[in-house]
Amino acid sequence: PLAVGDFSGTLTLTNNDPDENPKIITLLGKGVTPPVIAVAPDSFAFALNSGDSASATMTISNHGGSNLNFTLREVENNNSGAGGPYLFWSQEYQAGPDTIFRSNLDGTGIRPIYIANLQAGYGSIAYHPGEGRIYSAEFSEGRIFSVKVDGSDPRILVSGLRTLFDIVLDLNAGHMYWAENGAGVIKRANLDGSGVIVVVQSFAPGATGSAPDSKQLLKHSSTATNAMASVLSSPWALDLDLRNGKIYWSELGTRRIARSNLDGTGVETVSASVGIPIALKLDLSAGKIYFVDNNLGNIMRMNLDGTGQEIVLQTFSTSIGDFKLELAARKFYWTNYGTDQITRANFDGGNVTPVVTRFANSADGPFAFGLTGGSNWLFE
């Protein structure tokens, strides 16, 4: 019925029965106000490291005039929007536009997903599972760039930055953090590029002028440094400990690994004996920091407080560009622009396996790197 109330009617059946033709049936009905469902909030997004848990309350209410019957069902969401899992990396060409590639985790199915119209100098790649997008720091152009994993909808989110390298995402808060090597700062912004603020900075601003070659910055320097400086000096890599509200980073100037609260307060040195520390990543479930000492080409590991430092793997190469952890599989990956390879190994340093080989001229090999499961995100 189109209105609330009691209704009656008849149903007439024409048939060949000599006694009851037609057959008339009386119909009675009642119109009621329908149920009206309301859900608050209408979705949740949790970014959890391995071993973490989270809970939230969703309220389902009925603003209608009759009972609401509903059921709940569980749907697995595997790398939402991506269709992966995938590896992503940049191939940086000194004589042409840089390109972002994608492949399966075993290195098959290689395809370019975005070709820049310039030498962008991609520094690092972070993945957003809910949006099916990658975010990248463009070292040479000083920009934060984002594109969907199929190569569509490219966006420049932030520009006017100075020699930035690493970028990490805080999906719960809707923030991204990055390190600007040339400006000596760590910054934060919303995922759409708005609301840029400085989180940690040095007393003196960084160098001015044209951006240096990212690969040259990674080379060994004999310049004396103050390893116990309490402020930034050439920050390079960073990662987030959202469980404890901390941000960790490495510095090429002071050659230390440091941390602070997410708002930049409480800066402290974790370790000042880390060689040339690049590509820092956290395994929070095990309480470990992984980093690359690019002075010796070693992949290193230590406790979150800086104790228990150990060599996990000797690569014998100082051409490592980027490094990521695949926590669920207990593997790590790294790019090497000198050998033109992306390689992976187990967390104990065993089973070293070249996954992708892209032969290139000079130092044109793979540099920036990301993977869809790199931080073991759970997105429900």
HELIX and SHEET records of a PDB file:
HELIX    1   1 SER A  214  LEU A  217  1                                   4    
SHEET    1   A 2 GLY A   5  LEU A  13  0                                        
SHEET    2   A 2 LYS A  23  GLY A  31 -1                                        
SHEET    1   B 2 ILE A  37  ALA A  40  0                                        
SHEET    2   B 2 THR A  59  ASN A  62 -1                                        
SHEET    1   C 4 ARG A 111  ILE A 115  0                                        
SHEET    2   C 4 THR A  99  ASN A 104 -1                                        
SHEET    3   C 4 TYR A  86  GLN A  91 -1                                        
SHEET    4   C 4 PRO A 366  LEU A 371 -1                                        
SHEET    1   D 4 TYR A 122  HIS A 128  0                                        
SHEET    2   D 4 ARG A 133  GLU A 138 -1                                        
SHEET    3   D 4 ARG A 143  LYS A 148 -1                                        
SHEET    4   D 4 ARG A 155  VAL A 158 -1                                        
SHEET    1   E 4 LEU A 164  ASP A 170  0                                        
SHEET    2   E 4 HIS A 175  GLU A 180 -1                                        
SHEET    3   E 4 VAL A 185  ASN A 190 -1                                        
SHEET    4   E 4 ILE A 197  GLN A 201 -1                                        
SHEET    1   F 4 PRO A 235  ASP A 241  0                                        
SHEET    2   F 4 LYS A 246  GLU A 251 -1                                        
SHEET    3   F 4 ARG A 256  ASN A 261 -1                                        
SHEET    4   F 4 GLU A 268  SER A 271 -1                                        
SHEET    1   G 4 PRO A 277  ASP A 283  0                                        
SHEET    2   G 4 LYS A 288  ASP A 293 -1                                        
SHEET    3   G 4 ASN A 298  ASN A 303 -1                                        
SHEET    4   G 4 GLU A 310  GLN A 314 -1                                        
SHEET    1   H 4 ILE A 320  GLU A 326  0                                        
SHEET    2   H 4 LYS A 331  ASN A 336 -1                                        
SHEET    3   H 4 GLN A 341  ASN A 346 -1                                        
SHEET    4   H 4 THR A 353  THR A 357 -1                                        
END                                                                             
